[in-house]
């Protein structure tokens, strides 16, 4: 869904490619889909896919070049939510670059995620920001592949239903 709806949007794809290195990790390689499985589904139906669905299947992660996680949101995001999280990550990166100490950077990181948790909607978005606020800056290794899987244990280990 993410590839079909988000990354096929030329303006958004350009914004992503200009600012980030995109990667794709298949958390469920045992689940396969026939090519063109969504060909019969109208784009409007894909765009209306439930926010947060697939929390154990996909996580949008925005990180610095050294692997520090700026933002990570589990589950499907629509275009507006994805772009808002990307903009949050870009803004946080700028703020962190201007910090003069590790303590200031840590406070900036937690404060930004605290404020964001109260400014967003979606079933898991606010909870993800609260978790990132409490954890402090994580590396990609610390985030791992299952950091948010407990948000919806019923989905664990399965493709989007």
VMD Tcl script that builds the backbone (N, CA, C; Angstrom):
set m [mol new atoms 483]
animate dup $m
set s [atomselect $m all]
$s set {name element resname resid chain x y z} {
  {N N UNK 1 A 0.808 -1.184 0.000}
  {CA C UNK 1 A 0.000 0.000 0.000}
  {C C UNK 1 A 0.862 1.263 0.000}
  {N N UNK 2 A 1.893 1.252 0.844}
  {CA C UNK 2 A 2.742 2.430 0.941}
  {C C UNK 2 A 3.397 2.737 -0.390}
  {N N UNK 3 A 3.924 1.707 -1.044}
  {CA C UNK 3 A 4.563 1.934 -2.339}
  {C C UNK 3 A 3.552 2.426 -3.362}
  {N N UNK 4 A 2.353 1.879 -3.333}
  {CA C UNK 4 A 1.333 2.223 -4.319}
  {C C UNK 4 A 0.815 3.635 -4.120}
  {N N UNK 5 A 0.549 4.011 -2.893}
  {CA C UNK 5 A -0.080 5.303 -2.620}
  {C C UNK 5 A 0.939 6.415 -2.393}
  {N N UNK 6 A 1.918 6.183 -1.541}
  {CA C UNK 6 A 2.849 7.257 -1.189}
  {C C UNK 6 A 3.961 7.454 -2.207}
  {N N UNK 7 A 4.676 6.392 -2.500}
  {CA C UNK 7 A 5.872 6.539 -3.309}
  {C C UNK 7 A 5.576 6.725 -4.787}
  {N N UNK 8 A 4.344 6.500 -5.194}
  {CA C UNK 8 A 3.983 6.765 -6.589}
  {C C UNK 8 A 3.578 8.222 -6.782}
  {N N UNK 9 A 3.469 8.975 -5.701}
  {CA C UNK 9 A 3.171 10.398 -5.773}
  {C C UNK 9 A 4.478 11.116 -6.122}
  {N N UNK 10 A 4.561 11.640 -7.329}
  {CA C UNK 10 A 5.825 12.184 -7.840}
  {C C UNK 10 A 6.399 13.296 -6.960}
  {N N UNK 11 A 5.561 14.207 -6.502}
  {CA C UNK 11 A 6.042 15.319 -5.676}
  {C C UNK 11 A 6.599 14.811 -4.341}
  {N N UNK 12 A 5.878 13.885 -3.715}
  {CA C UNK 12 A 6.343 13.332 -2.451}
  {C C UNK 12 A 7.606 12.501 -2.649}
  {N N UNK 13 A 7.635 11.691 -3.697}
  {CA C UNK 13 A 8.815 10.864 -3.978}
  {C C UNK 13 A 10.054 11.745 -4.180}
  {N N UNK 14 A 9.901 12.860 -4.869}
  {CA C UNK 14 A 11.020 13.781 -5.081}
  {C C UNK 14 A 11.497 14.360 -3.749}
  {N N UNK 15 A 10.552 14.733 -2.900}
  {CA C UNK 15 A 10.898 15.294 -1.590}
  {C C UNK 15 A 11.668 14.266 -0.757}
  {N N UNK 16 A 11.208 13.020 -0.794}
  {CA C UNK 16 A 11.899 11.945 -0.061}
  {C C UNK 16 A 13.299 11.755 -0.624}
  {N N UNK 17 A 13.409 11.617 -1.929}
  {CA C UNK 17 A 14.701 11.337 -2.570}
  {C C UNK 17 A 15.690 12.482 -2.427}
  {N N UNK 18 A 15.197 13.722 -2.334}
  {CA C UNK 18 A 16.078 14.870 -2.169}
  {C C UNK 18 A 16.669 14.964 -0.766}
  {N N UNK 19 A 16.006 14.356 0.213}
  {CA C UNK 19 A 16.407 14.552 1.601}
  {C C UNK 19 A 16.810 13.281 2.352}
  {N N UNK 20 A 16.454 12.123 1.805}
  {CA C UNK 20 A 16.676 10.877 2.524}
  {C C UNK 20 A 17.202 9.791 1.602}
  {N N UNK 21 A 17.701 8.742 2.205}
  {CA C UNK 21 A 18.014 7.512 1.484}
  {C C UNK 21 A 16.884 6.555 1.839}
  {N N UNK 22 A 16.137 6.137 0.855}
  {CA C UNK 22 A 15.009 5.239 1.109}
  {C C UNK 22 A 15.475 3.796 1.088}
  {N N UNK 23 A 15.007 3.039 2.052}
  {CA C UNK 23 A 15.278 1.606 2.079}
  {C C UNK 23 A 13.972 0.876 2.350}
  {N N UNK 24 A 13.971 -0.394 2.067}
  {CA C UNK 24 A 12.785 -1.214 2.272}
  {C C UNK 24 A 13.234 -2.504 2.924}
  {N N UNK 25 A 12.663 -2.819 4.063}
  {CA C UNK 25 A 12.940 -4.086 4.728}
  {C C UNK 25 A 11.630 -4.853 4.799}
  {N N UNK 26 A 11.634 -6.045 4.279}
  {CA C UNK 26 A 10.445 -6.880 4.290}
  {C C UNK 26 A 10.400 -7.642 5.617}
  {N N UNK 27 A 9.530 -7.216 6.522}
  {CA C UNK 27 A 9.427 -7.856 7.831}
  {C C UNK 27 A 8.718 -9.205 7.768}
  {N N UNK 28 A 8.062 -9.469 6.664}
  {CA C UNK 28 A 7.341 -10.729 6.534}
  {C C UNK 28 A 7.603 -11.383 5.196}
  {N N UNK 29 A 8.840 -11.776 4.919}
  {CA C UNK 29 A 9.148 -12.326 3.600}
  {C C UNK 29 A 8.388 -13.611 3.284}
  {N N UNK 30 A 7.849 -14.252 4.305}
  {CA C UNK 30 A 7.080 -15.464 4.065}
  {C C UNK 30 A 5.723 -15.157 3.420}
  {N N UNK 31 A 5.314 -13.885 3.478}
  {CA C UNK 31 A 4.046 -13.486 2.880}
  {C C UNK 31 A 4.323 -12.944 1.485}
  {N N UNK 32 A 3.762 -13.568 0.498}
  {CA C UNK 32 A 3.967 -13.103 -0.868}
  {C C UNK 32 A 2.623 -12.791 -1.510}
  {N N UNK 33 A 2.669 -11.896 -2.447}
  {CA C UNK 33 A 1.474 -11.499 -3.168}
  {C C UNK 33 A 1.746 -11.625 -4.655}
  {N N UNK 34 A 0.782 -12.050 -5.375}
  {CA C UNK 34 A 0.918 -12.155 -6.821}
  {C C UNK 34 A 1.124 -10.764 -7.421}
  {N N UNK 35 A 1.982 -10.642 -8.433}
  {CA C UNK 35 A 2.154 -9.352 -9.094}
  {C C UNK 35 A 0.797 -8.833 -9.590}
  {N N UNK 36 A 0.574 -7.547 -9.379}
  {CA C UNK 36 A -0.661 -6.925 -9.850}
  {C C UNK 36 A -1.875 -7.204 -8.990}
  {N N UNK 37 A -1.652 -7.706 -7.776}
  {CA C UNK 37 A -2.778 -8.070 -6.913}
  {C C UNK 37 A -3.711 -6.887 -6.646}
  {N N UNK 38 A -3.166 -5.684 -6.642}
  {CA C UNK 38 A -4.000 -4.514 -6.378}
  {C C UNK 38 A -4.443 -3.808 -7.655}
  {N N UNK 39 A -4.172 -4.396 -8.807}
  {CA C UNK 39 A -4.497 -3.750 -10.080}
  {C C UNK 39 A -5.993 -3.461 -10.214}
  {N N UNK 40 A -6.828 -4.308 -9.657}
  {CA C UNK 40 A -8.274 -4.129 -9.766}
  {C C UNK 40 A -8.844 -3.184 -8.708}
  {N N UNK 41 A -8.015 -2.759 -7.755}
  {CA C UNK 41 A -8.478 -1.899 -6.675}
  {C C UNK 41 A -8.278 -0.439 -7.078}
  {N N UNK 42 A -9.323 0.347 -6.929}
  {CA C UNK 42 A -9.249 1.766 -7.279}
  {C C UNK 42 A -8.283 2.481 -6.338}
  {N N UNK 43 A -7.550 3.451 -6.871}
  {CA C UNK 43 A -6.596 4.222 -6.073}
  {C C UNK 43 A -7.289 4.847 -4.860}
  {N N UNK 44 A -8.534 5.289 -5.021}
  {CA C UNK 44 A -9.257 5.899 -3.907}
  {C C UNK 44 A -9.453 4.906 -2.763}
  {N N UNK 45 A -9.613 3.618 -3.089}
  {CA C UNK 45 A -9.744 2.602 -2.051}
  {C C UNK 45 A -8.426 2.428 -1.301}
  {N N UNK 46 A -7.324 2.449 -2.024}
  {CA C UNK 46 A -6.012 2.318 -1.381}
  {C C UNK 46 A -5.729 3.525 -0.506}
  {N N UNK 47 A -6.105 4.705 -0.981}
  {CA C UNK 47 A -5.863 5.919 -0.221}
  {C C UNK 47 A -6.701 5.954 1.049}
  {N N UNK 48 A -7.799 5.199 1.076}
  {CA C UNK 48 A -8.659 5.161 2.239}
  {C C UNK 48 A -8.313 4.038 3.208}
  {N N UNK 49 A -7.190 3.369 2.995}
  {CA C UNK 49 A -6.769 2.277 3.869}
  {C C UNK 49 A -6.641 2.806 5.293}
  {N N UNK 50 A -7.039 2.048 6.261}
  {CA C UNK 50 A -7.094 2.492 7.654}
  {C C UNK 50 A -5.725 2.915 8.175}
  {N N UNK 51 A -5.652 4.133 8.706}
  {CA C UNK 51 A -4.408 4.610 9.302}
  {C C UNK 51 A -4.004 3.692 10.443}
  {N N UNK 52 A -2.726 3.370 10.494}
  {CA C UNK 52 A -2.198 2.532 11.555}
  {C C UNK 52 A -2.296 1.045 11.287}
  {N N UNK 53 A -3.080 0.639 10.306}
  {CA C UNK 53 A -3.199 -0.784 9.986}
  {C C UNK 53 A -1.824 -1.296 9.548}
  {N N UNK 54 A -1.514 -2.508 9.889}
  {CA C UNK 54 A -0.225 -3.078 9.503}
  {C C UNK 54 A 0.905 -2.651 10.413}
  {N N UNK 55 A 0.588 -2.367 11.680}
  {CA C UNK 55 A 1.583 -1.851 12.618}
  {C C UNK 55 A 2.779 -2.790 12.778}
  {N N UNK 56 A 2.571 -4.086 12.607}
  {CA C UNK 56 A 3.704 -5.007 12.720}
  {C C UNK 56 A 4.347 -5.281 11.367}
  {N N UNK 57 A 3.816 -4.670 10.328}
  {CA C UNK 57 A 4.306 -4.927 8.978}
  {C C UNK 57 A 5.179 -3.797 8.445}
  {N N UNK 58 A 4.856 -2.556 8.802}
  {CA C UNK 58 A 5.579 -1.425 8.234}
  {C C UNK 58 A 5.801 -0.347 9.288}
  {N N UNK 59 A 6.962 0.264 9.234}
  {CA C UNK 59 A 7.285 1.409 10.087}
  {C C UNK 59 A 8.033 2.425 9.236}
  {N N UNK 60 A 7.531 3.637 9.215}
  {CA C UNK 60 A 8.245 4.730 8.531}
  {C C UNK 60 A 9.300 5.236 9.508}
  {N N UNK 61 A 10.560 5.176 9.096}
  {CA C UNK 61 A 11.665 5.595 9.960}
  {C C UNK 61 A 12.446 6.689 9.252}
  {N N UNK 62 A 12.706 7.761 9.973}
  {CA C UNK 62 A 13.531 8.867 9.473}
  {C C UNK 62 A 14.727 8.966 10.403}
  {N N UNK 63 A 15.923 8.835 9.840}
  {CA C UNK 63 A 17.140 8.801 10.653}
  {C C UNK 63 A 18.214 9.698 10.049}
  {N N UNK 64 A 19.172 10.068 10.877}
  {CA C UNK 64 A 20.311 10.850 10.405}
  {C C UNK 64 A 21.295 9.918 9.706}
  {N N UNK 65 A 22.294 10.498 9.091}
  {CA C UNK 65 A 23.309 9.708 8.378}
  {C C UNK 65 A 24.067 8.768 9.303}
  {N N UNK 66 A 24.183 9.129 10.587}
  {CA C UNK 66 A 24.893 8.253 11.528}
  {C C UNK 66 A 23.988 7.192 12.151}
  {N N UNK 67 A 22.725 7.141 11.716}
  {CA C UNK 67 A 21.814 6.109 12.193}
  {C C UNK 67 A 21.000 6.480 13.416}
  {N N UNK 68 A 21.000 7.746 13.805}
  {CA C UNK 68 A 20.161 8.193 14.915}
  {C C UNK 68 A 18.730 8.364 14.417}
  {N N UNK 69 A 17.800 7.714 15.088}
  {CA C UNK 69 A 16.393 7.779 14.689}
  {C C UNK 69 A 15.805 9.122 15.109}
  {N N UNK 70 A 15.334 9.876 14.119}
  {CA C UNK 70 A 14.661 11.136 14.389}
  {C C UNK 70 A 13.183 10.894 14.655}
  {N N UNK 71 A 12.596 9.989 13.893}
  {CA C UNK 71 A 11.174 9.707 13.989}
  {C C UNK 71 A 10.928 8.297 13.468}
  {N N UNK 72 A 9.958 7.622 14.045}
  {CA C UNK 72 A 9.571 6.286 13.601}
  {C C UNK 72 A 8.095 6.104 13.921}
  {N N UNK 73 A 7.310 5.831 12.905}
  {CA C UNK 73 A 5.868 5.684 13.080}
  {C C UNK 73 A 5.429 4.356 12.481}
  {N N UNK 74 A 4.843 3.485 13.302}
  {CA C UNK 74 A 4.410 2.178 12.791}
  {C C UNK 74 A 3.055 2.250 12.097}
  {N N UNK 75 A 2.846 1.326 11.178}
  {CA C UNK 75 A 1.559 1.211 10.510}
  {C C UNK 75 A 1.460 2.082 9.272}
  {N N UNK 76 A 0.383 1.837 8.529}
  {CA C UNK 76 A 0.144 2.585 7.298}
  {C C UNK 76 A -0.140 4.053 7.611}
  {N N UNK 77 A 0.467 4.946 6.834}
  {CA C UNK 77 A 0.203 6.382 6.925}
  {C C UNK 77 A -0.301 6.870 5.574}
  {N N UNK 78 A -1.288 7.747 5.595}
  {CA C UNK 78 A -1.704 8.360 4.336}
  {C C UNK 78 A -0.675 9.418 3.955}
  {N N UNK 79 A -0.843 10.005 2.781}
  {CA C UNK 79 A 0.142 10.953 2.269}
  {C C UNK 79 A 0.364 12.121 3.230}
  {N N UNK 80 A -0.721 12.693 3.717}
  {CA C UNK 80 A -0.606 13.863 4.594}
  {C C UNK 80 A 0.118 13.522 5.896}
  {N N UNK 81 A -0.225 12.384 6.478}
  {CA C UNK 81 A 0.423 11.968 7.729}
  {C C UNK 81 A 1.898 11.657 7.515}
  {N N UNK 82 A 2.203 10.949 6.426}
  {CA C UNK 82 A 3.592 10.617 6.119}
  {C C UNK 82 A 4.419 11.882 5.926}
  {N N UNK 83 A 3.903 12.813 5.132}
  {CA C UNK 83 A 4.646 14.046 4.875}
  {C C UNK 83 A 4.803 14.873 6.146}
  {N N UNK 84 A 3.777 14.895 6.994}
  {CA C UNK 84 A 3.874 15.630 8.255}
  {C C UNK 84 A 4.956 15.030 9.156}
  {N N UNK 85 A 5.050 13.693 9.192}
  {CA C UNK 85 A 6.098 13.052 9.991}
  {C C UNK 85 A 7.481 13.312 9.395}
  {N N UNK 86 A 7.563 13.315 8.072}
  {CA C UNK 86 A 8.832 13.615 7.409}
  {C C UNK 86 A 9.255 15.053 7.730}
  {N N UNK 87 A 8.323 15.987 7.678}
  {CA C UNK 87 A 8.630 17.381 8.003}
  {C C UNK 87 A 9.038 17.529 9.468}
  {N N UNK 88 A 8.370 16.777 10.351}
  {CA C UNK 88 A 8.756 16.776 11.766}
  {C C UNK 88 A 10.213 16.332 11.906}
  {N N UNK 89 A 10.577 15.252 11.219}
  {CA C UNK 89 A 11.948 14.728 11.295}
  {C C UNK 89 A 12.962 15.740 10.753}
  {N N UNK 90 A 12.638 16.383 9.645}
  {CA C UNK 90 A 13.540 17.385 9.075}
  {C C UNK 90 A 13.725 18.558 10.031}
  {N N UNK 91 A 12.627 19.011 10.639}
  {CA C UNK 91 A 12.691 20.120 11.590}
  {C C UNK 91 A 13.497 19.719 12.829}
  {N N UNK 92 A 13.278 18.500 13.319}
  {CA C UNK 92 A 14.034 18.031 14.477}
  {C C UNK 92 A 15.523 17.932 14.155}
  {N N UNK 93 A 15.852 17.473 12.960}
  {CA C UNK 93 A 17.263 17.383 12.562}
  {C C UNK 93 A 17.928 18.761 12.604}
  {N N UNK 94 A 17.235 19.769 12.101}
  {CA C UNK 94 A 17.778 21.142 12.131}
  {C C UNK 94 A 17.986 21.607 13.562}
  {N N UNK 95 A 17.015 21.345 14.421}
  {CA C UNK 95 A 17.130 21.754 15.826}
  {C C UNK 95 A 18.301 21.048 16.502}
  {N N UNK 96 A 18.461 19.765 16.234}
  {CA C UNK 96 A 19.545 19.006 16.861}
  {C C UNK 96 A 20.920 19.470 16.380}
  {N N UNK 97 A 20.998 19.872 15.117}
  {CA C UNK 97 A 22.277 20.370 14.581}
  {C C UNK 97 A 22.732 21.626 15.291}
  {N N UNK 98 A 21.793 22.423 15.789}
  {CA C UNK 98 A 22.159 23.677 16.450}
  {C C UNK 98 A 22.446 23.511 17.944}
  {N N UNK 99 A 22.254 22.322 18.475}
  {CA C UNK 99 A 22.524 22.087 19.899}
  {C C UNK 99 A 24.029 22.078 20.150}
  {N N UNK 100 A 24.417 22.656 21.278}
  {CA C UNK 100 A 25.850 22.750 21.562}
  {C C UNK 100 A 26.345 21.674 22.528}
  {N N UNK 101 A 25.430 20.928 23.120}
  {CA C UNK 101 A 25.846 19.853 24.028}
  {C C UNK 101 A 24.939 18.641 23.846}
  {N N UNK 102 A 25.402 17.495 24.325}
  {CA C UNK 102 A 24.595 16.280 24.271}
  {C C UNK 102 A 23.346 16.421 25.131}
  {N N UNK 103 A 23.491 17.106 26.250}
  {CA C UNK 103 A 22.352 17.311 27.142}
  {C C UNK 103 A 21.281 18.168 26.477}
  {N N UNK 104 A 21.704 19.211 25.783}
  {CA C UNK 104 A 20.751 20.066 25.065}
  {C C UNK 104 A 20.072 19.282 23.944}
  {N N UNK 105 A 20.835 18.462 23.242}
  {CA C UNK 105 A 20.272 17.649 22.164}
  {C C UNK 105 A 19.252 16.656 22.723}
  {N N UNK 106 A 19.570 16.033 23.852}
  {CA C UNK 106 A 18.644 15.071 24.461}
  {C C UNK 106 A 17.349 15.757 24.884}
  {N N UNK 107 A 17.470 16.928 25.471}
  {CA C UNK 107 A 16.281 17.677 25.894}
  {C C UNK 107 A 15.460 18.128 24.681}
  {N N UNK 108 A 16.130 18.524 23.626}
  {CA C UNK 108 A 15.449 18.951 22.404}
  {C C UNK 108 A 14.686 17.784 21.789}
  {N N UNK 109 A 15.320 16.614 21.759}
  {CA C UNK 109 A 14.698 15.415 21.195}
  {C C UNK 109 A 13.445 15.032 21.978}
  {N N UNK 110 A 13.579 14.916 23.292}
  {CA C UNK 110 A 12.431 14.493 24.098}
  {C C UNK 110 A 11.319 15.534 24.079}
  {N N UNK 111 A 11.675 16.795 24.124}
  {CA C UNK 111 A 10.671 17.860 24.080}
  {C C UNK 111 A 9.898 17.858 22.757}
  {N N UNK 112 A 10.602 17.642 21.662}
  {CA C UNK 112 A 9.950 17.625 20.347}
  {C C UNK 112 A 8.963 16.461 20.248}
  {N N UNK 113 A 9.364 15.286 20.715}
  {CA C UNK 113 A 8.464 14.131 20.656}
  {C C UNK 113 A 7.294 14.287 21.625}
  {N N UNK 114 A 7.533 14.900 22.770}
  {CA C UNK 114 A 6.451 15.153 23.721}
  {C C UNK 114 A 5.397 16.060 23.086}
  {N N UNK 115 A 5.842 17.150 22.482}
  {CA C UNK 115 A 4.902 18.083 21.843}
  {C C UNK 115 A 4.181 17.420 20.676}
  {N N UNK 116 A 4.903 16.639 19.895}
  {CA C UNK 116 A 4.301 15.982 18.722}
  {C C UNK 116 A 3.227 14.971 19.137}
  {N N UNK 117 A 3.438 14.300 20.261}
  {CA C UNK 117 A 2.473 13.304 20.732}
  {C C UNK 117 A 1.096 13.921 20.958}
  {N N UNK 118 A 1.066 15.184 21.313}
  {CA C UNK 118 A -0.214 15.860 21.567}
  {C C UNK 118 A -0.756 16.591 20.351}
  {N N UNK 119 A -0.004 16.564 19.250}
  {CA C UNK 119 A -0.407 17.298 18.048}
  {C C UNK 119 A -0.863 16.399 16.912}
  {N N UNK 120 A -0.815 15.080 17.096}
  {CA C UNK 120 A -1.108 14.163 16.001}
  {C C UNK 120 A -2.340 13.319 16.286}
  {N N UNK 121 A -2.851 12.725 15.210}
  {CA C UNK 121 A -3.948 11.785 15.335}
  {C C UNK 121 A -3.497 10.463 14.727}
  {N N UNK 122 A -4.349 9.496 14.767}
  {CA C UNK 122 A -3.989 8.169 14.254}
  {C C UNK 122 A -3.837 7.232 15.421}
  {N N UNK 123 A -4.151 5.979 15.224}
  {CA C UNK 123 A -4.184 5.045 16.349}
  {C C UNK 123 A -2.847 4.788 17.033}
  {N N UNK 124 A -1.745 4.927 16.328}
  {CA C UNK 124 A -0.454 4.597 16.938}
  {C C UNK 124 A 0.554 5.748 16.879}
  {N N UNK 125 A 0.232 6.789 16.165}
  {CA C UNK 125 A 1.189 7.879 15.969}
  {C C UNK 125 A 1.550 8.557 17.281}
  {N N UNK 126 A 0.554 8.947 18.069}
  {CA C UNK 126 A 0.840 9.600 19.346}
  {C C UNK 126 A 1.597 8.662 20.276}
  {N N UNK 127 A 1.184 7.401 20.318}
  {CA C UNK 127 A 1.853 6.415 21.185}
  {C C UNK 127 A 3.315 6.225 20.775}
  {N N UNK 128 A 3.581 6.271 19.469}
  {CA C UNK 128 A 4.960 6.140 18.998}
  {C C UNK 128 A 5.803 7.322 19.471}
  {N N UNK 129 A 5.243 8.515 19.404}
  {CA C UNK 129 A 5.998 9.690 19.867}
  {C C UNK 129 A 6.232 9.641 21.376}
  {N N UNK 130 A 5.259 9.164 22.131}
  {CA C UNK 130 A 5.451 9.018 23.576}
  {C C UNK 130 A 6.575 8.022 23.850}
  {N N UNK 131 A 6.575 6.908 23.127}
  {CA C UNK 131 A 7.624 5.896 23.326}
  {C C UNK 131 A 8.992 6.463 22.962}
  {N N UNK 132 A 9.088 7.217 21.859}
  {CA C UNK 132 A 10.368 7.808 21.454}
  {C C UNK 132 A 10.812 8.866 22.451}
  {N N UNK 133 A 9.860 9.617 22.997}
  {CA C UNK 133 A 10.186 10.605 24.024}
  {C C UNK 133 A 10.812 9.918 25.234}
  {N N UNK 134 A 10.206 8.838 25.693}
  {CA C UNK 134 A 10.695 8.130 26.884}
  {C C UNK 134 A 12.039 7.457 26.636}
  {N N UNK 135 A 12.227 6.923 25.435}
  {CA C UNK 135 A 13.460 6.205 25.119}
  {C C UNK 135 A 14.636 7.144 24.895}
  {N N UNK 136 A 14.357 8.341 24.413}
  {CA C UNK 136 A 15.437 9.216 23.996}
  {C C UNK 136 A 15.940 8.763 22.635}
  {N N UNK 137 A 16.926 9.433 22.130}
  {CA C UNK 137 A 17.428 9.131 20.788}
  {C C UNK 137 A 17.948 7.698 20.708}
  {N N UNK 138 A 17.392 6.945 19.777}
  {CA C UNK 138 A 17.787 5.565 19.530}
  {C C UNK 138 A 18.614 5.481 18.260}
  {N N UNK 139 A 19.387 4.428 18.148}
  {CA C UNK 139 A 20.027 4.130 16.870}
  {C C UNK 139 A 19.094 3.207 16.088}
  {N N UNK 140 A 19.365 3.042 14.822}
  {CA C UNK 140 A 18.573 2.116 14.015}
  {C C UNK 140 A 18.641 0.705 14.573}
  {N N UNK 141 A 19.808 0.305 15.066}
  {CA C UNK 141 A 19.959 -1.026 15.672}
  {C C UNK 141 A 19.091 -1.170 16.911}
  {N N UNK 142 A 19.052 -0.138 17.741}
  {CA C UNK 142 A 18.226 -0.192 18.946}
  {C C UNK 142 A 16.737 -0.220 18.599}
  {N N UNK 143 A 16.352 0.476 17.551}
  {CA C UNK 143 A 14.958 0.476 17.106}
  {C C UNK 143 A 14.566 -0.919 16.629}
  {N N UNK 144 A 15.441 -1.536 15.871}
  {CA C UNK 144 A 15.177 -2.886 15.391}
  {C C UNK 144 A 13.928 -2.986 14.529}
  {N N UNK 145 A 13.485 -4.207 14.312}
  {CA C UNK 145 A 12.331 -4.446 13.442}
  {C C UNK 145 A 11.021 -4.617 14.195}
  {N N UNK 146 A 11.081 -4.805 15.504}
  {CA C UNK 146 A 9.845 -5.092 16.231}
  {C C UNK 146 A 9.574 -4.112 17.373}
  {N N UNK 147 A 10.116 -2.933 17.303}
  {CA C UNK 147 A 10.022 -1.945 18.381}
  {C C UNK 147 A 8.573 -1.592 18.735}
  {N N UNK 148 A 7.693 -1.589 17.746}
  {CA C UNK 148 A 6.298 -1.204 17.980}
  {C C UNK 148 A 5.326 -2.373 17.843}
  {N N UNK 149 A 5.814 -3.586 17.688}
  {CA C UNK 149 A 4.926 -4.723 17.439}
  {C C UNK 149 A 3.905 -4.942 18.549}
  {N N UNK 150 A 4.215 -4.523 19.760}
  {CA C UNK 150 A 3.269 -4.717 20.864}
  {C C UNK 150 A 2.071 -3.763 20.786}
  {N N UNK 151 A 2.102 -2.790 19.888}
  {CA C UNK 151 A 0.965 -1.873 19.747}
  {C C UNK 151 A -0.284 -2.615 19.279}
  {N N UNK 152 A -0.119 -3.655 18.495}
  {CA C UNK 152 A -1.249 -4.465 18.053}
  {C C UNK 152 A -0.781 -5.913 17.911}
  {N N UNK 153 A -0.685 -6.625 19.030}
  {CA C UNK 153 A -0.164 -8.003 19.000}
  {C C UNK 153 A -0.943 -8.939 18.084}
  {N N UNK 154 A -2.209 -8.637 17.823}
  {CA C UNK 154 A -3.012 -9.498 16.941}
  {C C UNK 154 A -2.455 -9.542 15.533}
  {N N UNK 155 A -1.713 -8.499 15.135}
  {CA C UNK 155 A -1.139 -8.456 13.795}
  {C C UNK 155 A 0.239 -9.097 13.724}
  {N N UNK 156 A 0.840 -9.411 14.855}
  {CA C UNK 156 A 2.220 -9.905 14.873}
  {C C UNK 156 A 2.408 -11.103 13.966}
  {N N UNK 157 A 3.410 -11.015 13.109}
  {CA C UNK 157 A 3.780 -12.128 12.261}
  {C C UNK 157 A 2.852 -12.389 11.110}
  {N N UNK 158 A 1.996 -11.441 10.793}
  {CA C UNK 158 A 1.086 -11.696 9.671}
  {C C UNK 158 A 1.026 -10.485 8.756}
  {N N UNK 159 A 0.620 -10.721 7.559}
  {CA C UNK 159 A 0.456 -9.639 6.605}
  {C C UNK 159 A -0.785 -8.831 6.987}
  {N N UNK 160 A -0.911 -7.674 6.393}
  {CA C UNK 160 A -2.086 -6.836 6.638}
  {C C UNK 160 A -3.332 -7.622 6.277}
  {N N UNK 161 A -4.305 -7.620 7.163}
  {CA C UNK 161 A -5.547 -8.368 6.932}
  {C C UNK 161 A -6.610 -7.460 6.378}
}
mol reanalyze $m
mol bondsrecalc $m
mol representation Tube
mol addrep $m
